[in-house]
């Protein structure tokens, strides 16, 4: 697979292709519809000097949703094996999973001239720019618990007033809920975060929640709350490209992200990425 085989979005007044910052949006699960939905949402927010390619992890090798730690590990391996050469062709990678996905640090460590971040970082950093306290609207109850650890790892627990879901336990149960009912449940949860927990921004806790944004925003406004809804996918595309645009074209190799590739060679380890 070539980078140019992937679906892409760019500004209608885009610069010439050879002048564009190339960003790879990586959906680490194997659900193509989620990638398509995210690209559709991103399309209206891409800068003229940027192009965003959408990659979906391979069916049969990556799980179709990321619901737990093992899902994250399996999907990271699947992406690294399948998209290693593609990642080498881009300037930036945005990992479209609302978690401390192992792929984020793996890309930072493995590649010398590729910037990488996840949508959690993007959403949380953005919320802190436009507000003082944020609440996270999680997809399912298990994600609610895992997201607490991720927020703590980013040093942002002090500014997070709460992480709430609709109480649905698994993604399998989530997809059985009618869209209108899901919108109602999530809107009520967002209202709780605003009225009871005093969140002044709401972070959408899943890349696949883009269709919920308008419904949640409308519901809050009907109750008199003009609260920004932060989507980490759109924010992430613009943050990572802005960092690159600022002249920061590589992850520091002087610390935790020093190349494991070189160390593997030094110790004579034959284990590597199969591709």
PANUZA-532316 format. One line per field, with one value per residue (C-alpha): residue in one letter; residue number from 1; x, y, z. Coordinates in steps of 0.001 Angstrom, whole numbers, always signed. Each point is the difference from the previous one (the first is absolute). Layout:
// residues N
residu	(A ...);
num	(NUM ...);
px	(X ...);
py	(Y ...);
pz	(Z ...);
//
This chain:
// residues 275
residu	(X X X X X X X X X X X X X X X X X X X X X X X X X X X X X X X X X X X X X X X X X X X X X X X X X X X X X X X X X X X X X X X X X X X X X X X X X X X X X X X X X X X X X X X X X X X X X X X X X X X X X X X X X X X X X X X X X X X X X X X X X X X X X X X X X X X X X X X X X X X X X X X X X X X X X X X X X X X X X X X X X X X X X X X X X X X X X X X X X X X X X X X X X X X X X X X X X X X X X X X X X X X X X X X X X X X X X X X X X X X X X X X X X X X X X X X X X X X X X X X X X X X X X X X X X X X X X X X X X X X X X X X X X X X X X X X X X X X);
num	(1 2 3 4 5 6 7 8 9 10 11 12 13 14 15 16 17 18 19 20 21 22 23 24 25 26 27 28 29 30 31 32 33 34 35 36 37 38 39 40 41 42 43 44 45 46 47 48 49 50 51 52 53 54 55 56 57 58 59 60 61 62 63 64 65 66 67 68 69 70 71 72 73 74 75 76 77 78 79 80 81 82 83 84 85 86 87 88 89 90 91 92 93 94 95 96 97 98 99 100 101 102 103 104 105 106 107 108 109 110 111 112 113 114 115 116 117 118 119 120 121 122 123 124 125 126 127 128 129 130 131 132 133 134 135 136 137 138 139 140 141 142 143 144 145 146 147 148 149 150 151 152 153 154 155 156 157 158 159 160 161 162 163 164 165 166 167 168 169 170 171 172 173 174 175 176 177 178 179 180 181 182 183 184 185 186 187 188 189 190 191 192 193 194 195 196 197 198 199 200 201 202 203 204 205 206 207 208 209 210 211 212 213 214 215 216 217 218 219 220 221 222 223 224 225 226 227 228 229 230 231 232 233 234 235 236 237 238 239 240 241 242 243 244 245 246 247 248 249 250 251 252 253 254 255 256 257 258 259 260 261 262 263 264 265 266 267 268 269 270 271 272 273 274 275);
px	(+0 +1236 -727 -1662 -2453 -1585 -2971 +1100 -1445 +1501 -1009 -1852 +2779 +2761 +3664 +1749 +380 +3777 -413 -2576 +489 -1026 -2034 -1070 -3178 +299 -3144 +1584 -3147 -1165 -3311 +250 -3240 +1598 +2934 -2387 -2058 +3070 +1334 -3375 +112 +3634 -606 -1287 +2871 +3167 +2446 +1054 +3520 -1157 -1359 -1491 +55 -2315 +1350 -2024 +1681 -252 -3074 +765 +3165 -1318 -3153 -3037 -184 +2542 -1695 +2853 +3751 +450 -1974 +2456 +3043 -1406 -963 +3390 +1826 -2386 +515 +3780 +245 -2436 +723 +3704 +1020 -2969 +936 +3502 -1558 -1865 +955 -2521 -2194 -3208 -1191 -3802 -667 -1043 +2475 +3674 +346 +3362 +363 +636 +3214 +1028 -70 +1878 +2693 +307 -4 +2570 -1871 -3681 -2036 -2724 -2777 -3329 -3428 -170 +2974 -1466 -3419 +1290 +2590 -2603 -2547 +2518 +579 -3676 -1196 +1073 -1708 -996 -2223 +458 -2970 +1166 -1415 -474 +525 +3293 +1396 -1076 +2249 +2942 -255 +530 +3453 +790 -998 +2122 +2950 -247 +103 -3472 -2041 -79 -1916 -2354 -3225 -1210 -184 -3459 -1608 -3572 +738 +5 +2522 +1328 +195 -2086 -2798 +599 -664 -3338 -1350 -2076 +1795 -2658 +97 +3808 -43 -2480 +2092 +3259 -1644 -1322 +3467 +1551 -2635 +997 +3656 -939 -2664 +1227 +3759 +309 +1924 +482 +1074 -1063 +2519 -1354 +1625 +118 +1036 -3279 -2121 +109 -3690 -874 +1596 -2929 -2579 +1851 +646 -3652 -1203 +2299 -1059 -3665 +785 +1756 +3595 +2300 +2753 +2594 +123 +3588 +749 +3563 +85 -446 +2158 +2689 +372 +569 +2244 +2362 +278 +564 +2857 +1575 -645 +1840 +3208 -180 +331 +1076 -522 +2942 +2254 +1915 -2300 -2861 -505 +3582 +10 -760 +839 +3664 +106 -1396 +2894 +2567 -1203 -311 -3727 -1622 -3535 -1520 -3097 -1137 -1002);
py	(+0 +3480 +3208 +1346 -2920 +1298 +2380 +3572 +3416 +3442 +3656 +1131 +2569 -2430 +668 -2202 -3589 +194 +2902 -1668 -1238 -3652 -1185 -3628 -490 -3541 -1819 -2915 -2111 -1722 +1858 +1937 +1880 +1685 +1221 +1290 +1843 +1617 +1122 +1522 +1951 +1060 +1196 +3446 +710 -776 +2874 +847 -1326 -3392 -3243 -2717 -3651 -2483 -3438 -2880 -2932 -3292 -2150 -3353 +1279 +2910 -72 +1812 +2150 +953 -921 -1035 -298 -3131 +1590 +2869 -2282 -2125 +3040 +1664 -3080 -320 +3645 -103 -3121 +1200 +3744 +269 +1162 +2375 +1674 +607 +2065 +2523 +2895 -547 -2768 +471 -3157 +27 -1837 +1722 -1824 -193 -2186 -1823 +1000 +3629 -640 -2767 +2404 +2670 -2512 -1824 +2847 +2779 +2739 -622 +1869 -1970 +733 -1457 +1580 -15 +2356 +2205 +239 +607 +2604 +1811 +5 +1596 +2822 +922 -934 -645 -3296 -2733 -3045 -3100 -1643 -3620 -2540 -2914 -644 -1878 +2893 +2350 -1883 -275 +3655 +1015 -1603 +1660 +3454 -547 -1035 +3316 +1870 +1408 -1595 +3309 +1595 -2913 +297 -3443 -2798 -1394 -2390 -1007 -3078 -2358 -2734 -1068 +1264 -3013 +1333 +3548 -814 -1582 +3326 +2051 +3174 +2329 -1786 +95 +3733 +494 -2057 +1737 +3426 -683 -1143 +3191 +2043 -1724 +861 +3649 +482 -2319 -129 +3572 -836 +3032 -2135 -3506 -2376 -2716 -3214 -1918 +675 -1569 +2547 +2681 -444 +623 +3428 +1956 -1907 +576 +3665 +613 -1673 +2078 +3212 -842 -141 +3363 -1239 +1370 -2569 -862 -3631 -1072 -2699 -1322 -1122 +3462 +1614 -2645 +526 +3705 -291 -2572 +1879 +3282 -1543 -1159 +3407 +1566 -1710 -2912 -2899 -2861 -1543 +449 -3044 +1091 -1671 -2471 -9 -844 -2483 -3555 -977 +885 -1645 -3211 -47 +611 -2871 -2324 -475 -1504 +751 +2826 +1140 -2553 +1771);
pz	(+0 -888 +1906 -3134 -78 +3201 +89 +631 +809 -506 -249 -3134 -540 +811 -714 -2597 +1147 +440 +2461 +2254 +3556 -183 +2975 +389 +2003 +1340 +1031 +1917 -191 -3170 -427 -3261 +666 +3011 -2126 -2657 +2599 +1534 -3391 -816 +3240 -504 -3571 +953 +2378 -1967 -583 -3586 +640 +1327 -1406 +2206 -1048 +1693 +909 +1447 +1734 -1941 +378 +1599 +1692 +2052 +2161 -1386 +3152 +2674 +3245 +2275 +526 -2110 -2849 +122 -155 -2815 -2037 +518 -1302 -2946 -1007 +398 -2149 -2656 -192 +892 -3485 -202 +3282 -1380 -2812 +2193 +2244 +2795 +1402 +1996 +1766 +7 +3250 +3217 +2230 +839 -3070 -182 -3657 +957 +1907 -2410 -2961 +1969 +862 -3303 -2529 -131 -1867 +706 +2610 +1780 +2457 +1086 +11 +3815 +215 -2710 +1634 +3518 -1016 -2112 +2811 +2335 -2491 -229 +3488 +3568 +850 -2442 +192 -2137 -1701 -169 -2440 +2406 +3707 -468 -2038 +2779 +2416 -2416 -992 +3625 -119 -3333 +1265 +3104 -2155 -1846 +3311 -601 +2806 +1870 -2854 -741 +1960 -998 -2527 -623 -2457 -577 +2123 -2999 +742 -3422 -3571 -1024 +2184 -1200 -3654 +907 +1239 -2437 -1144 +1412 +3363 +60 -711 +2848 +2442 -880 +94 +3494 +1077 -1392 +1843 +3248 -611 -484 +2691 +2742 -628 -1372 -3176 -2241 -2956 -1045 -1572 -2297 +1197 -3276 -3599 -1093 +1880 -2690 -833 +3656 +146 -1436 +2044 +3277 -785 -924 +3184 +2210 -1716 +539 +3721 -142 -107 -2695 +588 -2681 -1142 -680 -2571 +200 -3629 -1517 +2707 -449 -3744 +519 +3065 -1487 -3306 +1896 +1975 -3256 -1588 +2946 -1070 +2436 -2400 +2241 +3418 +2372 -2 +3098 +2493 +175 -3788 -931 -2854 +1044 -3563 +479 +3415 -1490 -2453 +2725 +2133 -3004 +414 -3075 +1152 -2013 -1808 -2586 -3189);
//
